[in-house]
Amino acid sequence: MARYTGPKTKIARKFGEPIFGADKVLSKKNYPPGQHGNSRKRKTSEYGIQLREKQKAKYTYGVLEKQFRNLFDKASRSKGITGEVLLQLLESRLDNIVFRMGISPTRDGARQLVSHRHIVVDGRVVNIPSYSVKPGQIIGVREKSKSLEVIGNALSGFNHGKYGWLEWDQNSVSGKLLHLPERADIPENIKEQLIVELYSK
C-alpha cells in the first residue's frame, strides 16, 4: 500500500505541530513552508479548517485517503461517538500498536517492522500494517528478530506504563491490548469532531 514518503518537516510546518515526532527545523521555523510562509495571514474557511484536521490525522497515522474514508464509514456504522470510534480504529492498527509499545520509535519504523515480518500477533507472523488488533490479542517480536539492534535500542529505557490500555511483558518481548483507549487517553492533538463535520456534508 502506497503512503506519503515526501519531506516530513514540510508537512509538520504546514500544521505547526511535530506530528512525526521531535523536529529541529520545526522548532526554528514554526510557520508554514514556502516563500511567503512567514508573512501569509489569510483567514481559513470553515471547510479549510475541517479539511486541515482530516489531513493532520491522515499524516499522523500514515493512512491514505481511501483507507481513511473506509475507517470513517466503519466508525459511523459502529455504536458510540463516531469521532472517538474513528480514533480508536486508527489506534488499533498493528503499526500504531507496535509504535505505542515502544518496539519502534516512529510509526514509519513500526510499519517497516510489520512489513518485513518481524512482528507476530498471537504467535503468528502478520505483515499487514493496517491489521486491526482486537482487545486480548498479544503482539510481540518474532523470535529470530529479538536480537535486532534497532528493536533493542527502541525498547531501551522506554516507559511501558505510558499507555494504560497496553500491557508489556519484558521477558517475552511482547504486549497485550487490554482494551481500546478512551478519547482522553489518546495523546494526539486531533479535533475529531471537525472530521465528522467534514464527512457529514
Secondary structure as UniProt FT lines:
FT   HELIX           8..15
FT   TURN            19..20
FT   HELIX           24..28
FT   TURN            35..39
FT   HELIX           46..61
FT   HELIX           65..77
FT   HELIX           82..91
FT   HELIX           94..100
FT   TURN            101..102
FT   HELIX           107..115
FT   TURN            116..117
FT   STRAND          119..121
FT   TURN            122..123
FT   STRAND          124..125
FT   TURN            129..130
FT   TURN            135..136
FT   STRAND          138..141
FT   HELIX           143..145
FT   TURN            146..147
FT   HELIX           149..155
FT   TURN            156..157
FT   TURN            160..161
FT   TURN            164..165
FT   STRAND          166..169
FT   TURN            170..173
FT   STRAND          174..177
FT   HELIX           183..185
FT   HELIX           192..199
//
